[in-house]
């Protein structure tokens, strides 16, 4: 056998090995039944980079989490004690779609405050933490050991020392800079810290989930006050400490909808720690409010892509306007079709994006879609010089959506995201004022973009080829 192999020229052996490698890659990826464009992109990438491509795919390629369903249901049943039942039959359209795909029913708010900029967000968050009497639950993608991070950590330490139950859930990649030394005061005070898909404890035998992050920003104080949105805990999100801070939006809420922010946190905490959060103090009785609100979680543990469907369906239902704000605009085919169809129907369709995001690749990719959108009648505004980080959607006069999800495949399919949907004219009008002010501070692109130099056209075209992988 060995003699026969030795007689075969080396290049033939290499060709056979390469063919076997390609066949194995094709079977492996195709069986995942992913988007055809993304599937073909990964196949070609791995074929051209036999070793490096395999490592990249292994680390960051598309992976679907299959949470242990029974464990998740046990956690949900254990933590939903006392939650008010939904009046789902009273609602149709978007709330029903959000419930069917994301599993959280419509609820209500007694108070909603839009907090534009990190300065406003941190003022309200620190005030709420200082008022905590029973518990503080926080889940964040980015928590940096900078001035803002220390300010929030010290506030949590103070409440933990006062006997308040403090739980902090952090993403293993986004908050990777946090070390034990920074977190030690919180742990010594009695606070609990957990990691979502941690990279710190070496999973040699298990495939790393480096590409599946919790991008959620959740804070729940005493089960009565909730925060969510786009502002991370870092100086880059605090314009009072950094002149280049992101221009962002967060939400403070009170009312029964806070129960569902709590539910999202408890499920993620249970998933990360296998510890269920139970007890009456976590689910206080809250009065119904005048504003219909619905928490919409999304993640790779469901096949329905709730936030993707919600965006596309809301745009398709529009009768008068569609205003979209996103820092990363990499539309799927369905989302692009919905936007251009709305514009071709004569609706007021506007897109607000950063002049230059923190990823040149994403910026070039976004600009590759501009000509098609402008031709259809979409008005495009570029905000700068500070990076726009707001994620919001306004449809007609009553639909408003704010949260952590970008308008890209990563947020729709890979990240664990969370947004809040309001079907309320008052809330939508208040959000529209903020979005309109940002549009007026931005530069609107002409209906026909000036002719771009060849190098920029190549950059846009090349980035667009990679859009299924972004």
Buried (B, 14 or more C-beta within 10 A) or exposed (E): EEEEEEEEEEEEEEEEEEEEBBEEBBEBBBEEEBBEBBBBBBBEBBBEEEEEBBEBBEEBBBBBBEBEEEEBEEBBEEBBEEBBEBBEEEBEEBBBBBBEBBBBBBBBBBEBBBBBBBBBBBEBBBEBBEEBEBBBBBBBBBBBBBEBBEBBBEBBBBBBBEEBBBBBBBBBBBBBEBEEEBBEBBBEBBBBBBBBBBBEEEEEEEEBBBBBBBBBBBBBBBBBBBBBBBBBBBBBBBBBBBEEBBBBBBBBBBBBBBBBBBBBBBBBBBBBBEEBBEEEEBBBEBEEBEBBBBBBBBBBBBEEBBBBBBBBBBBBBBEEBBBBBBBBBBBBEBBBBBBBBBBEEEBBBBBBBBBBBEBEBBBBBBBBBBEEBBEBBBBBBBBBEBBBBBBBBBBBBBBBBBBBBBBBBBBBBBBBBBBBBBBBBEBBEBBBEBBBEBBEBBEEBEEEEEEEEEEEBEBBEEBBEBBBBB
